[in-house]
Structure formats: C-alpha cells, structure tokens
Amino acid sequence: MRILVLGGDGYLGWPTALHLSDRGHDVAVLDNFARRSYDDEMGVRSLVPIEPLQRRAQVWHEVSGKRIDVLVGDLCDADFTTDALRRFRPDAVVHYAEQRAAPYSMIDRKHAVYTQYNNVVGTMNVMFAIAELDRDIHLVKLGTMGEYGTPNIDIEEGWLEVEHNGRKDRMLYPKKPGSFYHLSKVHDSHNIEFGCRIWGLRATDLNQGVVYGQQTDQTARDARLATRFDYDAIFGTVLNRFVIQAVLGHPLTVYGTGGQTRGLIDIRDTVECIRLACENPADSGEFRVFNQMTESMSVADIAKTVAASFPDGVDIEYLDNPRVEQAEHYYNVVHTGLVELGLAPHLLSDTLIESLLGVAEAHKDRVDLAAMRPTVNWRSTASPLR
C-alpha cells in the first residue's frame, strides 16, 4: 500500500512510518516541525536526542534499503494539503499531525485557541482533500481515550446502543473531555463521522490510551533512528515521569490521590495497531472506532509498578492535583476490535525494565528536574510558566 503518515516527525509518527516501511509499504511522512518548536517555546527537550527528519530518512535508507519520502508543510494550508495528497496518491492516510498535549492546551487563551484551530482545521483540510481527490482513501485518525472522560458506565468502542422512551437508536458514544486538547479530538471525531455519513468517506478513529516505551524493532537498529522520550510536565506522560524520577532516586510525584485510572499501550503495539488498521480498512461510508489500549491501571498502581522494579524501594509523593478530574471513578473499557484483527499485546509488567528503565538510565544526565514540576493550572485562564 501507499501510506502517508501525517506528523511523521513525532514521537509516534516516526516509528509508525518505519514499521509500515519495514512491512513492505510505500511510505511518505509529512510534518511542519511544530512539535520541535514547542520544545523551544517551553524550554524543554526530549530525554533521548533525536536527529533531523531528513537525516532520519537517510539513515533508514542506509539501514534497510527502503526509502521514506519527506514532505514539509502545514495541514492548515488547504492548498498544500490537497497538493500533497494529489502528488503522493495514498491508499491510506495516518493522521498524527496535531498538538497533542492537554497541559499545553490549558496554559491560557492563546494556547487553547491555537490547539483547537491547528487540530480541527488541519483535520478538516485532510477530509476535504480526500473527498475531492479520492474517497476510497482510508483515513486512519489518532484519537484519544481522553475523549470519553470517565463516565459511570462501560466505555464501548465508539458507538452506543440507546433505548429511550421505548425507542432504540445507535449513536456516537457521548464524550466528556477534560481539556481543550481533548475537546479538539472530539470535534475531529464528529467531523470525520459527518464526512463518512455525508460524503461516503472511509475512516478508522483510534481512541488511544497513554503510550509508553521508546524503542521499536526498527528504531533499535540504529541510534540515529531514535524517537522522542518526553518526561516534562507539559508533554511527558505520567509513566515517563515516574521512570525518570525512580532512576534518579527521587520520589514519584502523584497528582491527587492517584485514583485516576488510565488506559495504557506499549509503543510497539501502537505501531502494530496502525498497520492492522491500514491493511484492514473500513468500508466506504463507515466511521469505525477502536479503543487502542491494552490494559488499564490507576495512577497509584502505575507508581507502585515502577517502584517495584527497584529492590531498595522508591518513595511516592502526593501533590495537589492541578487538573480538574475525579479522584476516584469507574473505568471499564471495551477494546476487542484490534485484538480481533490480530494484535498480540505487550503488558507493562512484562516490559517496563526493557522498554523504559534502560533508556532512562542511559540518558539520565540530560534530565531537567524543574521540567517535571506542574506549572499549568486547569482552574486558571492564564497559568504561570516556569
């Protein structure tokens, strides 16, 4: 297949492109390098050094003999987006190219508006380009489990059968997002479902849990193929932060009581999920939803799992929660679709040391301790930055 990966310079976009290329697909990546500019703005950096995108593509060709084309531009430019799809002629478009950090979207009005505009408008331009050029192109869109929030009922895979006053209907599962970033993803889902229903587009919406890990089979072939490892309070995940703190011998900082439950997935499973979705496309007019996660754990249990990897023990420190979220909640997620397509999941307890602790230990001299302390307050419209 010919597969265009949008956001192909990012944490997940780059290893996804390598995985698809390694499996024999003809791959191109598109990026505007906004993610690198956020590092400059926030004064942070990836724990693991990363090469420029063109250099990465060159190294992949040297290592594998396979080419990945590089396109540079902004999806908010509709003419560029349409031209990029017209020139590459993809069978599938994998869409990662969005501002993906909840804290970044909650800094202030400017960052909230930027996140919504960048994400929603960019996605709509992709939709219109597909509708105008070739409606058989399969759009594989990375959503987030954060779209659902934490409802007091089971979370189905995207759709819900409802009975009300004696009548039944099938509707999109109701969403209760917790940040302006997650709201932008909800808008994406609604817009894409509309495009499928009205234009006959085919799309798979992947509501992904928290991703952990930094290496895949492909990135491990050469250090210059490495992807990002974010641990800071803006772009880092809670698991990455815990791992860094544990390696340094510092307390693990849990927000609130740690009763918040999250869906998790190994980066190796993420790239495999994308392959499975691309190779088994949605039908024409279908808006297909998969919950892309392999297990769920509370934040406190994640901290305990990390701490258990250290025989001498690691302290846990509880901080006031800067976010507005339930301290304890019901969380039961249906996530069978990708397993039925062939996903064989990795689990955190089996892969933590291999996938995270070794990487953190090797690069611990690059850690900025101040970057891990929360600086964004959900309750404020103008959060102070360090």
ZANU-426749 format. One line per 5 residues: number of its first residue (from 1); for each residue x, y negated, z negated of C-alpha. Coordinates in steps of 0.25 Angstrom, whole numbers, plus 5000, padded with zeros to 4 digits. Example, Ala and Ser with C-alpha at 12.3 -4.5 7.8 and 13.67 -1.06 7.14 Angstrom:
1) 5049,5018,4969  5055,5004,4971
% end
This chain:
1) 5000,5000,5000  5004,4985,5001  5002,4979,4988  5004,4965,4984  5008,4962,4969
6) 5004,4948,4965  5012,4943,4953  5023,4953,4957  5034,4946,4949  5027,4948,4936
11) 5028,4958,4924  5018,4968,4931  5018,4963,4945  5033,4967,4948  5033,4981,4942
16) 5020,4983,4949  5026,4979,4963  5038,4989,4960  5029,5000,4956  5020,4999,4969
21) 5032,4997,4978  5038,5010,4971  5026,5017,4974  5027,5014,4989  5018,5002,4991
26) 5022,4990,4999  5022,4979,4988  5023,4964,4988  5024,4955,4976  5018,4940,4975
31) 5022,4931,4964  5023,4916,4961  5032,4918,4949  5023,4911,4940  5026,4921,4929
36) 5041,4917,4929  5037,4903,4928  5028,4906,4915  5041,4911,4908  5048,4897,4912
41) 5036,4890,4906  5035,4898,4893  5050,4899,4891  5050,4914,4891  5056,4925,4899
46) 5054,4940,4902  5062,4949,4892  5067,4956,4904  5074,4948,4915  5067,4948,4928
51) 5072,4946,4942  5066,4936,4952  5055,4943,4960  5063,4943,4973  5075,4949,4966
56) 5066,4960,4960  5060,4963,4974  5074,4964,4980  5079,4974,4969  5066,4983,4971
61) 5070,4984,4985  5084,4988,4981  5080,4998,4971  5068,5004,4978  5070,5001,4993
66) 5056,4995,4993  5052,4980,4996  5043,4971,4988  5039,4959,4995  5038,4946,4987
71) 5028,4935,4989  5029,4922,4981  5017,4913,4979  5005,4909,4971  4992,4916,4971
76) 4985,4903,4968  4989,4899,4982  4978,4905,4990  4984,4904,5004  4997,4910,4999
81) 4989,4922,4992  4982,4925,5005  4994,4924,5013  5002,4933,5004  4991,4944,5005
86) 4990,4942,5020  5005,4944,5022  5007,4956,5013  4993,4963,5017  4992,4971,5003
91) 4983,4983,5001  4983,4979,4986  4986,4966,4978  4990,4968,4964  4987,4955,4956
96) 4996,4952,4944  4999,4937,4948  4992,4930,4936  4996,4922,4924  4995,4934,4914
101) 4997,4929,4900  4986,4926,4891  4994,4917,4882  4999,4909,4894  4985,4906,4898
106) 4981,4901,4883  4992,4891,4882  4984,4879,4886  4974,4874,4897  4985,4873,4907
111) 4989,4888,4906  4975,4893,4905  4971,4885,4918  4984,4890,4925  4981,4904,4921
116) 4967,4904,4926  4970,4897,4939  4982,4905,4942  4975,4919,4939  4961,4916,4944
121) 4965,4908,4957  4976,4917,4961  4967,4930,4960  4956,4923,4968  4966,4919,4979
126) 4970,4934,4979  4956,4938,4980  4953,4929,4991  4965,4933,4999  4961,4947,4998
131) 4947,4944,5002  4952,4936,5014  4963,4946,5019  4959,4960,5016  4948,4964,5006
136) 4954,4978,5005  4966,4973,4998  4965,4979,4984  4967,4968,4973  4973,4974,4960
141) 4972,4964,4949  4979,4964,4936  4968,4960,4925  4970,4962,4910  4963,4969,4899
146) 4962,4955,4892  4950,4952,4902  4941,4961,4893  4945,4955,4880  4942,4964,4868
151) 4927,4968,4869  4920,4977,4859  4916,4987,4870  4925,4996,4878  4932,4989,4890
156) 4928,4996,4903  4937,4995,4916  4931,4982,4921  4917,4985,4922  4905,4987,4912
161) 4892,4994,4914  4882,4986,4907  4867,4988,4903  4859,4976,4899  4844,4975,4897
166) 4842,4989,4903  4851,4985,4916  4865,4990,4920  4876,4984,4927  4891,4985,4930
171) 4899,4972,4927  4913,4968,4924  4917,4971,4910  4915,4958,4902  4928,4950,4899
176) 4933,4943,4887  4947,4938,4890  4956,4932,4879  4964,4921,4887  4963,4912,4899
181) 4972,4922,4906  4963,4934,4903  4951,4925,4908  4958,4923,4921  4959,4938,4923
186) 4944,4939,4920  4942,4929,4931  4950,4937,4940  4942,4950,4937  4929,4943,4940
191) 4934,4936,4953  4940,4949,4958  4927,4957,4955  4920,4946,4963  4929,4947,4975
196) 4927,4962,4975  4912,4961,4974  4910,4950,4984  4922,4952,4994  4924,4967,4992
201) 4938,4966,4987  4944,4978,4980  4951,4975,4967  4956,4982,4954  4957,4974,4942
206) 4967,4980,4932  4964,4975,4917  4978,4977,4912  4982,4979,4897  4995,4974,4891
211) 5006,4979,4899  5019,4983,4892  5032,4988,4898  5043,4982,4907  5048,4993,4915
216) 5042,5002,4926  5049,5013,4934  5052,5003,4945  5057,4991,4937  5066,5001,4929
221) 5074,5003,4942  5082,4990,4941  5083,4979,4930  5080,4969,4941  5066,4975,4943
226) 5062,4972,4929  5049,4965,4926  5045,4956,4915  5045,4958,4900  5037,4947,4893
231) 5036,4946,4878  5033,4932,4875  5020,4927,4868  5015,4921,4882  5017,4933,4892
236) 5022,4944,4883  5013,4955,4879  5011,4959,4864  5019,4972,4866  5031,4966,4873
241) 5032,4956,4861  5031,4967,4851  5042,4975,4858  5051,4963,4859  5049,4960,4844
246) 5051,4974,4840  5064,4975,4848  5069,4962,4841  5065,4967,4827  5054,4957,4826
251) 5040,4958,4820  5030,4962,4831  5020,4950,4831  5006,4954,4832  4995,4943,4834
256) 4984,4944,4824  4981,4958,4818  4985,4966,4831  4972,4972,4832  4970,4967,4846
261) 4970,4979,4856  4976,4978,4870  4977,4988,4882  4991,4992,4886  4998,4997,4898
266) 5013,5000,4902  5018,4993,4914  5021,5006,4921  5006,5009,4920  5003,4995,4925
271) 5010,4996,4938  5005,5010,4940  4991,5005,4938  4993,4995,4949  4998,5006,4958
276) 4986,5015,4955  4976,5003,4957  4983,4999,4971  4983,5013,4976  4968,5016,4972
281) 4961,5003,4976  4948,4998,4972  4937,4999,4982  4932,4988,4991  4924,4979,4983
286) 4928,4985,4970  4933,4978,4957  4940,4989,4950  4945,4987,4936  4955,4996,4928
291) 4959,4993,4914  4974,4994,4915  4979,4999,4902  4983,5012,4896  4981,5010,4881
296) 4976,5000,4870  4983,4996,4857  4981,4985,4847  4992,4975,4846  4995,4980,4832
301) 4997,4994,4837  5006,4989,4848  5014,4983,4838  5015,4996,4830  5018,5004,4842
306) 5030,4994,4845  5034,4995,4830  5034,5010,4830  5045,5010,4841  5055,5004,4830
311) 5059,5014,4819  5063,5003,4810  5049,4996,4811  5045,4983,4817  5037,4972,4809
316) 5023,4967,4814  5020,4952,4812  5005,4947,4814  5003,4933,4819  4991,4925,4821
321) 4985,4928,4834  4986,4917,4844  4975,4923,4853  4960,4923,4851  4957,4938,4851
326) 4950,4949,4842  4959,4954,4831  4953,4968,4832  4944,4973,4843  4938,4985,4850
331) 4946,4989,4863  4943,5001,4871  4947,5000,4886  4943,5010,4897  4956,5011,4906
336) 4954,5024,4914  4954,5019,4929  4969,5018,4931  4971,5032,4924  4961,5038,4933
341) 4969,5032,4945  4982,5040,4939  4988,5031,4929  4996,5038,4918  4998,5028,4907
346) 5010,5025,4899  5007,5022,4884  5014,5012,4875  5018,5022,4864  5025,5031,4875
351) 5033,5019,4882  5035,5008,4872  5050,5010,4870  5053,5014,4884  5045,5002,4891
356) 5047,4991,4881  5057,4992,4870  5069,4995,4878  5066,4983,4887  5065,4974,4875
361) 5077,4979,4869  5085,4977,4881  5081,4963,4883  5079,4958,4868  5090,4947,4870
366) 5080,4940,4879  5069,4939,4869  5064,4925,4865  5058,4927,4851  5050,4914,4852
371) 5043,4918,4864  5035,4929,4857  5028,4920,4847  5014,4916,4852  5013,4901,4856
376) 4999,4901,4863  4986,4900,4854  4973,4905,4860  4965,4895,4852  4973,4883,4857
381) 4971,4876,4871  4986,4871,4870  4995,4881,4864  5009,4877,4860  5020,4884,4867
386) 5034,4886,4861
% end
